[in-house]
């Protein structure tokens, strides 16, 4: 049997798609479902190869009928996958930003500076903080409850929100562009078993949102004062406040 260039390209593209899907569901509860689908598909192909007609019909009906169910089940992962394809593969970051970013006000340097200086204060005071910054993907459908506001990002407003006796300090602050748009927001919590048990609910909420969106989450522990930068299910511990500035400027500017 001859293997043509098209065959090799076909295998390569399928491998790339599966790799991207795996990266999206890695460290999430959807990973076991992904393994189950792959295993079932391989079993189906083995059944077809040995010409087990009845079992092949059953398996075929399962995959054809379950296609819509899979789309519903993996809706967040599929959306994130398409976002990656659109922003990094087809259009490139610059062109994609031209198409999408006009909807969201561009982040100013003074906004980043305000967040950084406020985080330095919170870290020193060991004030528990969870700040969410929206990037390309709209996160509104993943945010529950909370209070809608329209306030410019600055140090005094952040301090007043996260002041320990303030009624607004629980939950997350959501930032879009240069505005705080929501306080006391409840985020989807991650149940990933690989998250260290010492990390509290704020960290799990940040991980939960990063599993579903491309948003940036800044978490400050009220026990240690450590600053965590969570994005794409990865946690970076900020040991120097200048490092937070560099990371934010890279992701936001």
PLY file of the C-alpha trace (Angstrom):
ply
format ascii 1.0
element vertex 253
property float x
property float y
property float z
element edge 252
property int vertex1
property int vertex2
end_header
0.00 0.00 0.00
1.36 3.38 -1.06
1.50 6.20 1.49
1.10 9.54 -0.24
1.97 13.02 0.93
-1.75 13.69 1.53
-1.92 10.67 3.88
1.02 11.99 5.88
-0.52 15.48 5.97
-3.85 13.98 7.08
-2.23 12.13 10.00
-0.21 15.21 10.94
-3.26 17.50 11.05
-5.31 15.03 13.08
-2.40 14.71 15.54
-2.20 18.50 15.88
-5.94 18.78 16.55
-5.86 16.00 19.16
-2.82 17.60 20.82
-4.57 20.96 21.06
-7.70 19.34 22.49
-5.57 17.43 25.01
-3.85 20.66 26.08
-7.22 22.31 26.65
-8.66 19.51 28.81
-5.40 18.65 30.60
-5.79 18.94 34.38
-9.55 19.31 34.09
-12.40 16.91 34.81
-12.93 16.70 31.04
-9.63 14.82 30.62
-11.14 11.45 31.63
-14.00 12.03 29.18
-11.43 12.75 26.46
-9.62 9.47 27.26
-12.95 7.63 27.18
-13.85 9.01 23.74
-10.44 8.11 22.27
-10.59 4.60 23.73
-14.12 4.04 22.46
-13.18 5.31 18.99
-10.18 2.94 18.80
-12.41 0.06 19.91
-14.93 1.00 17.18
-12.22 0.89 14.51
-11.03 -2.52 15.75
-14.63 -3.77 15.56
-14.88 -2.49 11.97
-11.54 -4.07 11.02
-12.74 -7.50 12.21
-16.11 -6.93 10.45
-18.31 -7.40 13.50
-21.38 -5.99 11.78
-23.85 -5.79 14.65
-21.41 -4.26 17.11
-20.15 -1.93 14.39
-23.70 -0.65 13.78
-24.17 -0.01 17.51
-20.85 1.83 17.80
-21.53 3.86 14.66
-24.95 4.91 15.99
-23.33 5.90 19.29
-20.82 8.22 17.64
-23.28 9.72 15.17
-26.00 10.27 17.74
-23.59 11.42 20.43
-21.91 14.10 18.30
-24.34 16.83 19.39
-24.06 15.72 23.01
-20.27 16.01 22.80
-20.53 19.56 21.44
-22.74 20.53 24.40
-20.51 18.69 26.88
-17.29 20.25 25.61
-18.72 23.68 24.80
-16.18 25.68 26.88
-13.23 23.63 25.57
-14.41 23.90 21.94
-14.85 27.65 22.31
-11.37 28.01 23.77
-9.93 25.81 21.01
-11.54 27.97 18.31
-10.22 31.06 20.07
-6.69 29.63 19.89
-7.13 28.72 16.22
-8.45 32.17 15.38
-5.95 34.17 17.36
-2.74 32.22 16.92
-2.96 30.06 13.83
-5.15 31.63 11.17
-4.93 35.36 11.76
-1.98 35.90 14.05
-2.10 37.87 17.27
-1.86 41.28 15.59
-4.63 40.81 13.02
-6.88 39.08 15.54
-6.41 41.95 17.96
-7.48 44.40 15.26
-10.70 42.43 14.75
-11.54 41.74 18.38
-9.92 44.33 20.62
-11.98 47.33 19.41
-14.87 45.79 21.39
-12.76 45.98 24.56
-11.01 49.27 25.50
-7.23 48.90 25.31
-5.50 48.64 28.67
-3.47 51.68 29.60
-0.10 51.62 31.32
-1.54 53.59 34.25
-4.14 50.85 34.80
-1.41 48.21 35.00
0.63 50.41 37.35
-2.40 50.88 39.63
-2.99 47.12 39.80
0.69 46.44 40.52
0.99 49.07 43.26
-2.27 47.91 44.86
-1.06 44.29 44.79
2.19 45.33 46.49
0.15 46.95 49.27
-2.19 43.95 49.61
0.73 41.52 49.67
2.43 43.48 52.45
-0.80 43.64 54.48
-1.69 39.97 53.72
-5.04 41.03 52.32
-6.91 38.30 50.44
-7.42 39.42 46.83
-8.80 37.99 43.59
-8.59 40.22 40.51
-9.80 38.97 37.11
-8.74 40.74 33.92
-10.64 39.88 30.74
-8.58 39.38 27.59
-10.06 38.34 24.21
-12.74 35.94 25.41
-15.92 37.32 26.96
-16.14 35.96 30.52
-19.57 37.31 31.49
-21.32 33.95 31.17
-18.85 32.40 33.64
-19.36 35.11 36.27
-22.15 34.57 38.79
-23.85 37.14 41.00
-21.81 40.06 42.26
-22.46 43.79 41.94
-22.12 45.66 38.68
-20.17 48.91 38.89
-18.44 51.23 36.46
-15.28 52.55 38.10
-11.87 53.45 36.78
-9.10 51.17 38.00
-7.04 52.98 40.61
-5.40 52.25 43.94
-7.98 53.92 46.26
-10.95 52.09 44.71
-9.15 48.72 44.88
-8.17 49.37 48.51
-11.75 50.29 49.41
-13.10 47.14 47.74
-10.66 44.70 49.34
-10.60 46.37 52.76
-11.29 43.52 55.19
-14.37 45.13 56.70
-15.79 46.15 53.34
-18.95 44.32 52.21
-17.39 44.08 48.73
-14.15 42.28 49.65
-15.49 38.71 49.23
-15.37 37.27 45.73
-13.56 38.57 42.67
-13.14 41.98 41.11
-13.58 41.87 37.33
-11.62 44.30 35.17
-12.36 44.94 31.50
-10.09 47.42 29.78
-9.48 50.19 32.30
-12.71 49.76 34.25
-13.82 47.67 37.21
-17.13 46.27 36.01
-18.06 43.87 38.80
-17.27 43.19 42.45
-18.10 40.22 44.72
-18.17 38.03 41.60
-18.42 34.27 42.09
-16.22 32.24 39.72
-16.48 28.56 38.70
-14.34 26.55 41.13
-11.84 24.00 39.82
-11.94 20.48 41.24
-8.59 19.53 39.72
-6.88 17.18 42.18
-3.43 18.40 41.11
-4.02 21.81 42.68
-2.06 21.83 45.98
-4.37 21.35 48.97
-2.77 24.32 50.74
-4.31 26.68 48.19
-7.67 28.08 49.18
-10.94 28.89 47.46
-9.62 32.03 45.75
-6.92 30.04 43.97
-9.36 27.29 42.99
-11.76 29.90 41.61
-8.94 31.44 39.57
-7.96 28.01 38.23
-11.60 27.27 37.47
-11.95 30.40 35.33
-8.62 29.74 33.59
-9.89 26.27 32.61
-12.75 27.88 30.69
-11.37 31.21 29.45
-8.16 33.04 28.56
-8.62 35.54 31.42
-5.80 36.63 33.72
-6.28 36.08 37.46
-4.21 37.66 40.22
-4.59 36.03 43.63
-3.08 37.21 46.90
-3.14 34.85 49.86
-4.36 36.28 53.15
-2.31 33.63 55.02
1.09 34.26 53.38
0.70 37.40 51.30
2.07 35.54 48.27
0.98 36.81 44.86
-0.07 34.20 42.29
-0.53 34.91 38.59
-2.87 32.34 37.07
-3.50 32.04 33.33
-4.20 29.06 31.06
-4.28 26.77 34.12
-0.71 27.71 35.02
0.27 29.37 38.28
3.26 31.68 38.53
4.34 32.77 41.99
5.43 36.40 41.92
8.58 36.76 44.02
9.27 40.31 42.85
6.62 42.92 42.14
8.56 43.99 39.03
7.98 40.50 37.60
4.23 41.08 37.88
4.65 44.29 35.86
6.57 42.46 33.13
4.00 39.64 32.87
1.01 41.98 32.84
2.56 44.22 30.19
3.31 41.18 28.06
-0.28 39.85 28.26
-2.21 43.13 28.23
-0.30 45.61 26.08
0 1
1 2
2 3
3 4
4 5
5 6
6 7
7 8
8 9
9 10
10 11
11 12
12 13
13 14
14 15
15 16
16 17
17 18
18 19
19 20
20 21
21 22
22 23
23 24
24 25
25 26
26 27
27 28
28 29
29 30
30 31
31 32
32 33
33 34
34 35
35 36
36 37
37 38
38 39
39 40
40 41
41 42
42 43
43 44
44 45
45 46
46 47
47 48
48 49
49 50
50 51
51 52
52 53
53 54
54 55
55 56
56 57
57 58
58 59
59 60
60 61
61 62
62 63
63 64
64 65
65 66
66 67
67 68
68 69
69 70
70 71
71 72
72 73
73 74
74 75
75 76
76 77
77 78
78 79
79 80
80 81
81 82
82 83
83 84
84 85
85 86
86 87
87 88
88 89
89 90
90 91
91 92
92 93
93 94
94 95
95 96
96 97
97 98
98 99
99 100
100 101
101 102
102 103
103 104
104 105
105 106
106 107
107 108
108 109
109 110
110 111
111 112
112 113
113 114
114 115
115 116
116 117
117 118
118 119
119 120
120 121
121 122
122 123
123 124
124 125
125 126
126 127
127 128
128 129
129 130
130 131
131 132
132 133
133 134
134 135
135 136
136 137
137 138
138 139
139 140
140 141
141 142
142 143
143 144
144 145
145 146
146 147
147 148
148 149
149 150
150 151
151 152
152 153
153 154
154 155
155 156
156 157
157 158
158 159
159 160
160 161
161 162
162 163
163 164
164 165
165 166
166 167
167 168
168 169
169 170
170 171
171 172
172 173
173 174
174 175
175 176
176 177
177 178
178 179
179 180
180 181
181 182
182 183
183 184
184 185
185 186
186 187
187 188
188 189
189 190
190 191
191 192
192 193
193 194
194 195
195 196
196 197
197 198
198 199
199 200
200 201
201 202
202 203
203 204
204 205
205 206
206 207
207 208
208 209
209 210
210 211
211 212
212 213
213 214
214 215
215 216
216 217
217 218
218 219
219 220
220 221
221 222
222 223
223 224
224 225
225 226
226 227
227 228
228 229
229 230
230 231
231 232
232 233
233 234
234 235
235 236
236 237
237 238
238 239
239 240
240 241
241 242
242 243
243 244
244 245
245 246
246 247
247 248
248 249
249 250
250 251
251 252
